[in-house]
Amino acid sequence: MFAERARGRSVASLARELNGRGVPCPADVDQARNTHRPGKGWIARTIALILENPRYTGRQV
């Protein structure tokens, strides 16, 4: 996801690919921690939040 975004792919195209490949979204995997999300597949905003997360980007340890 990070590499593809760095290559210039849009978050919407990443969401379409993940959904097309059947990759479960975070709400599908852990509904107890994601009760505020419907868990019906990837959306662009979820991907954007993951890509901006300081722990995932190395800005926070």
C-alpha positions as CSV (number, residue, x, y, z in Angstrom):
1,M,0.0,0.0,0.0
2,F,2.8,2.4,0.9
3,A,4.9,1.6,-2.1
4,E,2.0,1.9,-4.5
5,R,0.9,5.2,-3.1
6,A,4.5,6.5,-3.4
7,R,4.4,5.5,-7.0
8,G,1.5,7.8,-7.5
9,R,-1.6,5.6,-7.2
10,S,-4.7,7.1,-5.7
11,V,-6.2,5.8,-2.5
12,A,-9.4,5.1,-4.4
13,S,-7.6,2.8,-6.8
14,L,-5.9,1.1,-3.9
15,A,-9.4,0.6,-2.2
16,R,-10.8,-0.9,-5.5
17,E,-7.9,-3.3,-5.8
18,L,-8.0,-4.5,-2.2
19,N,-11.8,-5.0,-2.4
20,G,-11.4,-6.7,-5.8
21,R,-8.8,-9.1,-4.3
22,G,-11.0,-9.8,-1.3
23,V,-8.5,-8.4,1.2
24,P,-10.5,-7.8,4.5
25,C,-10.6,-4.3,5.8
26,P,-9.7,-3.6,9.4
27,A,-13.3,-3.5,10.5
28,D,-13.9,-6.9,9.0
29,V,-10.9,-8.4,10.8
30,D,-11.5,-6.8,14.2
31,Q,-15.1,-5.7,14.7
32,A,-14.7,-5.3,18.4
33,R,-12.1,-2.4,17.9
34,N,-14.0,-1.0,14.9
35,T,-17.6,-0.8,16.1
36,H,-17.9,2.7,14.5
37,R,-17.2,1.3,11.0
38,P,-19.6,-0.9,9.0
39,G,-16.9,-3.3,7.8
40,K,-18.2,-3.6,4.3
41,G,-14.8,-3.4,2.5
42,W,-12.1,-0.8,2.0
43,I,-12.8,2.8,1.5
44,A,-10.4,5.5,0.4
45,R,-10.6,7.3,3.8
46,T,-9.5,4.2,5.7
47,I,-6.5,3.8,3.4
48,A,-5.6,7.5,3.7
49,L,-5.7,7.2,7.5
50,I,-3.4,4.2,7.5
51,L,-1.0,5.9,5.2
52,E,-0.9,9.0,7.4
53,N,-0.6,7.1,10.7
54,P,2.6,8.3,12.4
55,R,3.4,4.8,13.8
56,Y,3.3,3.3,10.4
57,T,5.3,6.0,8.8
58,G,8.1,5.9,11.4
59,R,7.4,9.4,12.8
60,Q,6.4,7.9,16.1
61,V,8.0,5.0,17.9
